[in-house]
């Protein structure tokens, strides 16, 4: 899937937040959607590039896409459990 075709049921914007806040917001947000639904995460913390894929591996949720948009890091996660 490409970012243009991904549809997110929920968007979590953590722009301006530093670690660990983006991960905390992501963890809370993923619990607010149903299994199989998609969450879009927006972050500006450079650590997010490594933190978000690691979070997906540790939690079993699927990272569908990650890319940058200017100074923002955009991630799409599918809730797996």
Biopython code that builds the backbone (N, CA, C, O; Angstrom):
import numpy as np
from Bio.PDB.StructureBuilder import StructureBuilder

atoms = [
    (1, "UNK", "N", (0.836, -1.187, 0.000)),
    (1, "UNK", "CA", (0.000, 0.000, 0.000)),
    (1, "UNK", "C", (0.876, 1.244, 0.000)),
    (1, "UNK", "O", (1.966, 1.256, 0.573)),
    (2, "UNK", "N", (0.385, 2.275, -0.645)),
    (2, "UNK", "CA", (1.097, 3.541, -0.639)),
    (2, "UNK", "C", (0.383, 4.496, 0.307)),
    (2, "UNK", "O", (-0.799, 4.301, 0.593)),
    (3, "UNK", "N", (1.071, 5.526, 0.801)),
    (3, "UNK", "CA", (0.418, 6.467, 1.707)),
    (3, "UNK", "C", (-0.871, 7.047, 1.132)),
    (3, "UNK", "O", (-1.817, 7.320, 1.871)),
    (4, "UNK", "N", (-0.907, 7.234, -0.186)),
    (4, "UNK", "CA", (-2.098, 7.811, -0.817)),
    (4, "UNK", "C", (-3.298, 6.875, -0.734)),
    (4, "UNK", "O", (-4.438, 7.341, -0.752)),
    (5, "UNK", "N", (-3.071, 5.571, -0.644)),
    (5, "UNK", "CA", (-4.186, 4.629, -0.614)),
    (5, "UNK", "C", (-4.545, 4.194, 0.799)),
    (5, "UNK", "O", (-5.570, 3.543, 0.997)),
    (6, "UNK", "N", (-3.730, 4.538, 1.776)),
    (6, "UNK", "CA", (-4.008, 4.143, 3.150)),
    (6, "UNK", "C", (-5.068, 5.044, 3.759)),
    (6, "UNK", "O", (-4.997, 6.267, 3.644)),
    (7, "UNK", "N", (-6.040, 4.443, 4.401)),
    (7, "UNK", "CA", (-7.083, 5.174, 5.109)),
    (7, "UNK", "C", (-6.968, 4.860, 6.588)),
    (7, "UNK", "O", (-6.938, 3.691, 6.973)),
    (8, "UNK", "N", (-6.904, 5.880, 7.416)),
    (8, "UNK", "CA", (-6.760, 5.675, 8.853)),
    (8, "UNK", "C", (-8.071, 5.981, 9.561)),
    (8, "UNK", "O", (-8.724, 6.989, 9.292)),
    (9, "UNK", "N", (-8.440, 5.086, 10.476)),
    (9, "UNK", "CA", (-9.634, 5.313, 11.289)),
    (9, "UNK", "C", (-9.357, 6.326, 12.401)),
    (9, "UNK", "O", (-10.278, 6.962, 12.914)),
    (10, "UNK", "N", (-8.076, 6.469, 12.771)),
    (10, "UNK", "CA", (-7.703, 7.388, 13.841)),
    (10, "UNK", "C", (-6.364, 8.022, 13.495)),
    (10, "UNK", "O", (-5.486, 7.372, 12.927)),
    (11, "UNK", "N", (-6.214, 9.307, 13.844)),
    (11, "UNK", "CA", (-4.961, 10.026, 13.652)),
    (11, "UNK", "C", (-4.468, 10.498, 15.015)),
    (11, "UNK", "O", (-5.214, 11.111, 15.778)),
    (12, "UNK", "N", (-3.214, 10.209, 15.311)),
    (12, "UNK", "CA", (-2.567, 10.690, 16.532)),
    (12, "UNK", "C", (-1.451, 11.629, 16.100)),
    (12, "UNK", "O", (-0.499, 11.217, 15.437)),
    (13, "UNK", "N", (-1.579, 12.901, 16.484)),
    (13, "UNK", "CA", (-0.578, 13.900, 16.122)),
    (13, "UNK", "C", (0.269, 14.216, 17.348)),
    (13, "UNK", "O", (-0.215, 14.800, 18.317)),
    (14, "UNK", "N", (1.516, 13.831, 17.294)),
    (14, "UNK", "CA", (2.442, 14.054, 18.395)),
    (14, "UNK", "C", (3.526, 15.063, 18.002)),
    (14, "UNK", "O", (4.643, 15.031, 18.517)),
    (15, "UNK", "N", (3.166, 15.955, 17.080)),
    (15, "UNK", "CA", (4.113, 16.978, 16.625)),
    (15, "UNK", "C", (4.548, 17.836, 17.808)),
    (15, "UNK", "O", (3.720, 18.295, 18.596)),
    (16, "UNK", "N", (5.852, 18.044, 17.919)),
    (16, "UNK", "CA", (6.389, 18.863, 18.991)),
    (16, "UNK", "C", (6.690, 18.105, 20.271)),
    (16, "UNK", "O", (7.349, 18.634, 21.165)),
    (17, "UNK", "N", (6.213, 16.867, 20.369)),
    (17, "UNK", "CA", (6.458, 16.057, 21.568)),
    (17, "UNK", "C", (7.777, 15.315, 21.451)),
    (17, "UNK", "O", (8.173, 14.886, 20.367)),
    (18, "UNK", "N", (8.446, 15.171, 22.576)),
    (18, "UNK", "CA", (9.694, 14.414, 22.615)),
    (18, "UNK", "C", (9.477, 13.082, 23.306)),
    (18, "UNK", "O", (8.526, 12.912, 24.069)),
    (19, "UNK", "N", (10.369, 12.136, 23.031)),
    (19, "UNK", "CA", (10.321, 10.805, 23.623)),
    (19, "UNK", "C", (10.229, 10.922, 25.148)),
    (19, "UNK", "O", (10.963, 11.713, 25.740)),
    (20, "UNK", "N", (9.362, 10.169, 25.788)),
    (20, "UNK", "CA", (8.583, 9.032, 25.292)),
    (20, "UNK", "C", (7.148, 9.367, 24.905)),
    (20, "UNK", "O", (6.357, 8.459, 24.650)),
    (21, "UNK", "N", (6.792, 10.657, 24.857)),
    (21, "UNK", "CA", (5.394, 11.028, 24.625)),
    (21, "UNK", "C", (4.808, 10.452, 23.336)),
    (21, "UNK", "O", (3.683, 9.954, 23.379)),
    (22, "UNK", "N", (5.506, 10.487, 22.176)),
    (22, "UNK", "CA", (4.897, 9.898, 20.973)),
    (22, "UNK", "C", (4.524, 8.422, 21.148)),
    (22, "UNK", "O", (3.464, 7.995, 20.692)),
    (23, "UNK", "N", (5.380, 7.651, 21.800)),
    (23, "UNK", "CA", (5.086, 6.227, 22.031)),
    (23, "UNK", "C", (3.896, 6.075, 22.978)),
    (23, "UNK", "O", (3.044, 5.211, 22.769)),
    (24, "UNK", "N", (3.832, 6.895, 23.999)),
    (24, "UNK", "CA", (2.707, 6.827, 24.947)),
    (24, "UNK", "C", (1.394, 7.152, 24.241)),
    (24, "UNK", "O", (0.387, 6.480, 24.464)),
    (25, "UNK", "N", (1.400, 8.183, 23.387)),
    (25, "UNK", "CA", (0.192, 8.543, 22.641)),
    (25, "UNK", "C", (-0.197, 7.442, 21.652)),
    (25, "UNK", "O", (-1.379, 7.149, 21.473)),
    (26, "UNK", "N", (0.802, 6.840, 21.016)),
    (26, "UNK", "CA", (0.549, 5.742, 20.085)),
    (26, "UNK", "C", (-0.068, 4.551, 20.811)),
    (26, "UNK", "O", (-1.046, 3.968, 20.341)),
    (27, "UNK", "N", (0.500, 4.196, 21.945)),
    (27, "UNK", "CA", (-0.010, 3.054, 22.719)),
    (27, "UNK", "C", (-1.451, 3.275, 23.147)),
    (27, "UNK", "O", (-2.260, 2.348, 23.119)),
    (28, "UNK", "N", (-1.771, 4.499, 23.543)),
    (28, "UNK", "CA", (-3.145, 4.827, 23.940)),
    (28, "UNK", "C", (-4.078, 4.804, 22.723)),
    (28, "UNK", "O", (-5.173, 4.243, 22.773)),
    (29, "UNK", "N", (-3.621, 5.423, 21.638)),
    (29, "UNK", "CA", (-4.444, 5.526, 20.436)),
    (29, "UNK", "C", (-4.768, 4.187, 19.803)),
    (29, "UNK", "O", (-5.885, 3.984, 19.328)),
    (30, "UNK", "N", (-3.809, 3.269, 19.787)),
    (30, "UNK", "CA", (-4.042, 1.965, 19.143)),
    (30, "UNK", "C", (-5.112, 1.179, 19.883)),
    (30, "UNK", "O", (-5.813, 0.365, 19.281)),
    (31, "UNK", "N", (-5.245, 1.416, 21.184)),
    (31, "UNK", "CA", (-6.265, 0.726, 21.985)),
    (31, "UNK", "C", (-7.661, 1.282, 21.731)),
    (31, "UNK", "O", (-8.655, 0.666, 22.117)),
    (32, "UNK", "N", (-7.740, 2.431, 21.089)),
    (32, "UNK", "CA", (-9.024, 3.079, 20.830)),
    (32, "UNK", "C", (-9.624, 2.703, 19.478)),
    (32, "UNK", "O", (-10.706, 3.171, 19.124)),
    (33, "UNK", "N", (-8.921, 1.856, 18.719)),
    (33, "UNK", "CA", (-9.467, 1.376, 17.454)),
    (33, "UNK", "C", (-9.633, -0.136, 17.519)),
    (33, "UNK", "O", (-9.096, -0.792, 18.411)),
    (34, "UNK", "N", (-10.375, -0.677, 16.575)),
    (34, "UNK", "CA", (-10.649, -2.110, 16.545)),
    (34, "UNK", "C", (-9.501, -2.858, 15.869)),
    (34, "UNK", "O", (-8.739, -2.280, 15.094)),
    (35, "UNK", "N", (-9.391, -4.142, 16.172)),
    (35, "UNK", "CA", (-8.406, -5.000, 15.498)),
    (35, "UNK", "C", (-8.673, -4.945, 13.994)),
    (35, "UNK", "O", (-9.813, -5.068, 13.547)),
    (36, "UNK", "N", (-7.608, -4.759, 13.230)),
    (36, "UNK", "CA", (-7.719, -4.662, 11.777)),
    (36, "UNK", "C", (-7.825, -3.232, 11.271)),
    (36, "UNK", "O", (-7.629, -2.984, 10.082)),
    (37, "UNK", "N", (-8.131, -2.292, 12.152)),
    (37, "UNK", "CA", (-8.211, -0.900, 11.737)),
    (37, "UNK", "C", (-6.822, -0.267, 11.716)),
    (37, "UNK", "O", (-5.858, -0.825, 12.240)),
    (38, "UNK", "N", (-6.745, 0.915, 11.095)),
    (38, "UNK", "CA", (-5.462, 1.581, 10.875)),
    (38, "UNK", "C", (-5.404, 2.893, 11.647)),
    (38, "UNK", "O", (-6.377, 3.644, 11.712)),
    (39, "UNK", "N", (-4.233, 3.147, 12.229)),
    (39, "UNK", "CA", (-3.948, 4.391, 12.940)),
    (39, "UNK", "C", (-2.816, 5.103, 12.225)),
    (39, "UNK", "O", (-1.811, 4.487, 11.872)),
    (40, "UNK", "N", (-2.979, 6.396, 12.013)),
    (40, "UNK", "CA", (-1.926, 7.234, 11.426)),
    (40, "UNK", "C", (-1.256, 7.997, 12.565)),
    (40, "UNK", "O", (-1.930, 8.645, 13.365)),
    (41, "UNK", "N", (0.056, 7.919, 12.635)),
    (41, "UNK", "CA", (0.832, 8.591, 13.670)),
    (41, "UNK", "C", (1.702, 9.653, 13.020)),
    (41, "UNK", "O", (2.401, 9.382, 12.044)),
    (42, "UNK", "N", (1.657, 10.868, 13.567)),
    (42, "UNK", "CA", (2.482, 11.967, 13.090)),
    (42, "UNK", "C", (3.409, 12.370, 14.225)),
    (42, "UNK", "O", (2.953, 12.618, 15.341)),
    (43, "UNK", "N", (4.695, 12.435, 13.951)),
    (43, "UNK", "CA", (5.677, 12.809, 14.970)),
    (43, "UNK", "C", (6.746, 13.701, 14.354)),
    (43, "UNK", "O", (6.999, 13.653, 13.150)),
    (44, "UNK", "N", (7.369, 14.518, 15.204)),
    (44, "UNK", "CA", (8.476, 15.353, 14.743)),
    (44, "UNK", "C", (9.776, 14.996, 15.454)),
    (44, "UNK", "O", (10.842, 15.465, 15.055)),
    (45, "UNK", "N", (9.706, 14.187, 16.485)),
    (45, "UNK", "CA", (10.899, 13.760, 17.222)),
    (45, "UNK", "C", (11.729, 12.843, 16.325)),
    (45, "UNK", "O", (11.227, 11.810, 15.881)),
    (46, "UNK", "N", (12.992, 13.197, 16.048)),
    (46, "UNK", "CA", (13.829, 12.338, 15.185)),
    (46, "UNK", "C", (13.951, 10.907, 15.702)),
    (46, "UNK", "O", (14.167, 9.989, 14.910)),
    (47, "UNK", "N", (13.820, 10.699, 16.994)),
    (47, "UNK", "CA", (13.885, 9.353, 17.554)),
    (47, "UNK", "C", (12.739, 8.462, 17.110)),
    (47, "UNK", "O", (12.816, 7.239, 17.223)),
    (48, "UNK", "N", (11.676, 9.075, 16.604)),
    (48, "UNK", "CA", (10.509, 8.302, 16.165)),
    (48, "UNK", "C", (10.851, 7.341, 15.032)),
    (48, "UNK", "O", (10.238, 6.280, 14.915)),
    (49, "UNK", "N", (11.823, 7.703, 14.199)),
    (49, "UNK", "CA", (12.201, 6.830, 13.072)),
    (49, "UNK", "C", (12.614, 5.445, 13.546)),
    (49, "UNK", "O", (12.320, 4.449, 12.885)),
    (50, "UNK", "N", (13.289, 5.375, 14.680)),
    (50, "UNK", "CA", (13.693, 4.077, 15.231)),
    (50, "UNK", "C", (12.665, 3.549, 16.227)),
    (50, "UNK", "O", (12.440, 2.342, 16.310)),
    (51, "UNK", "N", (12.041, 4.455, 16.982)),
    (51, "UNK", "CA", (11.117, 4.043, 18.046)),
    (51, "UNK", "C", (9.847, 3.377, 17.525)),
    (51, "UNK", "O", (9.387, 2.389, 18.097)),
    (52, "UNK", "N", (9.285, 3.904, 16.455)),
    (52, "UNK", "CA", (7.990, 3.393, 15.971)),
    (52, "UNK", "C", (8.100, 1.961, 15.418)),
    (52, "UNK", "O", (7.271, 1.121, 15.769)),
    (53, "UNK", "N", (9.092, 1.654, 14.567)),
    (53, "UNK", "CA", (9.232, 0.257, 14.121)),
    (53, "UNK", "C", (9.521, -0.691, 15.287)),
    (53, "UNK", "O", (9.028, -1.818, 15.307)),
    (54, "UNK", "N", (10.318, -0.235, 16.254)),
    (54, "UNK", "CA", (10.611, -1.079, 17.422)),
    (54, "UNK", "C", (9.340, -1.330, 18.224)),
    (54, "UNK", "O", (9.122, -2.443, 18.702)),
    (55, "UNK", "N", (8.498, -0.307, 18.377)),
    (55, "UNK", "CA", (7.229, -0.469, 19.096)),
    (55, "UNK", "C", (6.357, -1.505, 18.385)),
    (55, "UNK", "O", (5.746, -2.357, 19.031)),
    (56, "UNK", "N", (6.301, -1.428, 17.056)),
    (56, "UNK", "CA", (5.487, -2.376, 16.286)),
    (56, "UNK", "C", (5.977, -3.811, 16.511)),
    (56, "UNK", "O", (5.173, -4.718, 16.725)),
    (57, "UNK", "N", (7.279, -4.009, 16.462)),
    (57, "UNK", "CA", (7.838, -5.356, 16.680)),
    (57, "UNK", "C", (7.522, -5.855, 18.089)),
    (57, "UNK", "O", (7.168, -7.021, 18.268)),
    (58, "UNK", "N", (7.647, -4.995, 19.074)),
    (58, "UNK", "CA", (7.439, -5.397, 20.467)),
    (58, "UNK", "C", (5.981, -5.673, 20.790)),
    (58, "UNK", "O", (5.680, -6.518, 21.633)),
    (59, "UNK", "N", (5.068, -4.963, 20.123)),
    (59, "UNK", "CA", (3.642, -5.116, 20.448)),
    (59, "UNK", "C", (2.910, -6.065, 19.515)),
    (59, "UNK", "O", (1.797, -6.495, 19.820)),
    (60, "UNK", "N", (3.522, -6.399, 18.377)),
    (60, "UNK", "CA", (2.854, -7.289, 17.426)),
    (60, "UNK", "C", (1.920, -6.562, 16.480)),
    (60, "UNK", "O", (1.267, -7.201, 15.655)),
    (61, "UNK", "N", (1.838, -5.238, 16.577)),
    (61, "UNK", "CA", (1.033, -4.475, 15.625)),
    (61, "UNK", "C", (1.849, -4.263, 14.358)),
    (61, "UNK", "O", (3.079, -4.255, 14.400)),
    (62, "UNK", "N", (1.170, -4.094, 13.242)),
    (62, "UNK", "CA", (1.848, -4.058, 11.950)),
    (62, "UNK", "C", (2.113, -2.632, 11.494)),
    (62, "UNK", "O", (1.193, -1.818, 11.416)),
    (63, "UNK", "N", (3.366, -2.331, 11.194)),
    (63, "UNK", "CA", (3.727, -1.046, 10.602)),
    (63, "UNK", "C", (3.523, -1.174, 9.094)),
    (63, "UNK", "O", (4.283, -1.864, 8.415)),
    (64, "UNK", "N", (2.497, -0.509, 8.577)),
    (64, "UNK", "CA", (2.162, -0.620, 7.157)),
    (64, "UNK", "C", (3.016, 0.287, 6.286)),
    (64, "UNK", "O", (3.363, -0.067, 5.160)),
    (65, "UNK", "N", (3.355, 1.471, 6.819)),
    (65, "UNK", "CA", (4.108, 2.437, 6.028)),
    (65, "UNK", "C", (4.761, 3.442, 6.964)),
    (65, "UNK", "O", (4.235, 3.754, 8.033)),
    (66, "UNK", "N", (5.917, 3.941, 6.542)),
    (66, "UNK", "CA", (6.542, 5.076, 7.223)),
    (66, "UNK", "C", (7.228, 5.930, 6.175)),
    (66, "UNK", "O", (7.894, 5.420, 5.274)),
    (67, "UNK", "N", (7.055, 7.229, 6.305)),
    (67, "UNK", "CA", (7.695, 8.160, 5.381)),
    (67, "UNK", "C", (7.794, 9.533, 6.049)),
    (67, "UNK", "O", (7.227, 9.762, 7.117)),
    (68, "UNK", "N", (8.515, 10.425, 5.406)),
    (68, "UNK", "CA", (8.616, 11.783, 5.924)),
    (68, "UNK", "C", (7.812, 12.721, 5.037)),
    (68, "UNK", "O", (7.637, 12.489, 3.840)),
    (69, "UNK", "N", (7.331, 13.783, 5.662)),
    (69, "UNK", "CA", (6.603, 14.835, 4.964)),
    (69, "UNK", "C", (7.149, 16.143, 5.524)),
    (69, "UNK", "O", (6.653, 16.645, 6.533)),
    (70, "UNK", "N", (8.163, 16.691, 4.874)),
    (70, "UNK", "CA", (8.851, 17.856, 5.418)),
    (70, "UNK", "C", (9.596, 17.441, 6.680)),
    (70, "UNK", "O", (10.446, 16.551, 6.638)),
    (71, "UNK", "N", (9.281, 18.083, 7.800)),
    (71, "UNK", "CA", (9.924, 17.756, 9.069)),
    (71, "UNK", "C", (9.131, 16.742, 9.887)),
    (71, "UNK", "O", (9.508, 16.409, 11.010)),
    (72, "UNK", "N", (8.044, 16.259, 9.323)),
    (72, "UNK", "CA", (7.194, 15.310, 10.051)),
    (72, "UNK", "C", (7.460, 13.881, 9.604)),
    (72, "UNK", "O", (7.714, 13.611, 8.430)),
    (73, "UNK", "N", (7.395, 12.984, 10.563)),
    (73, "UNK", "CA", (7.495, 11.552, 10.304)),
    (73, "UNK", "C", (6.082, 11.003, 10.363)),
    (73, "UNK", "O", (5.365, 11.232, 11.337)),
    (74, "UNK", "N", (5.677, 10.279, 9.330)),
    (74, "UNK", "CA", (4.319, 9.748, 9.243)),
    (74, "UNK", "C", (4.396, 8.223, 9.260)),
    (74, "UNK", "O", (5.166, 7.615, 8.515)),
    (75, "UNK", "N", (3.582, 7.622, 10.123)),
    (75, "UNK", "CA", (3.541, 6.173, 10.260)),
    (75, "UNK", "C", (2.102, 5.691, 10.198)),
    (75, "UNK", "O", (1.193, 6.354, 10.697)),
    (76, "UNK", "N", (1.903, 4.535, 9.584)),
    (76, "UNK", "CA", (0.588, 3.896, 9.565)),
    (76, "UNK", "C", (0.722, 2.522, 10.229)),
    (76, "UNK", "O", (1.546, 1.698, 9.831)),
    (77, "UNK", "N", (-0.094, 2.303, 11.232)),
    (77, "UNK", "CA", (-0.095, 1.038, 11.960)),
    (77, "UNK", "C", (-1.439, 0.354, 11.840)),
    (77, "UNK", "O", (-2.484, 1.001, 11.901)),
    (78, "UNK", "N", (-1.409, -0.959, 11.668)),
    (78, "UNK", "CA", (-2.633, -1.764, 11.686)),
    (78, "UNK", "C", (-2.675, -2.491, 13.017)),
    (78, "UNK", "O", (-1.725, -3.178, 13.394)),
    (79, "UNK", "N", (-3.796, -2.333, 13.734)),
    (79, "UNK", "CA", (-3.924, -3.012, 15.029)),
    (79, "UNK", "C", (-4.080, -4.504, 14.814)),
    (79, "UNK", "O", (-4.963, -4.945, 14.079)),
    (80, "UNK", "N", (-3.220, -5.280, 15.456)),
    (80, "UNK", "CA", (-3.222, -6.725, 15.275)),
    (80, "UNK", "C", (-3.832, -7.473, 16.449)),
    (80, "UNK", "O", (-4.294, -8.604, 16.293)),
    (81, "UNK", "N", (-3.837, -6.853, 17.622)),
    (81, "UNK", "CA", (-4.408, -7.550, 18.785)),
    (81, "UNK", "C", (-4.899, -6.572, 19.822)),
    (81, "UNK", "O", (-5.408, -6.982, 20.865)),
]
sb = StructureBuilder()
sb.init_structure("model")
sb.init_model(0)
sb.init_chain("A")
sb.init_seg("    ")
for serial, (resi, resn, name, xyz) in enumerate(atoms, 1):
    if name == "N":
        sb.init_residue(resn, " ", resi, " ")
    sb.init_atom(name, np.array(xyz, "f"), 0.0, 1.0, " ", f" {name:<3s}", serial, name[0])
structure = sb.get_structure()
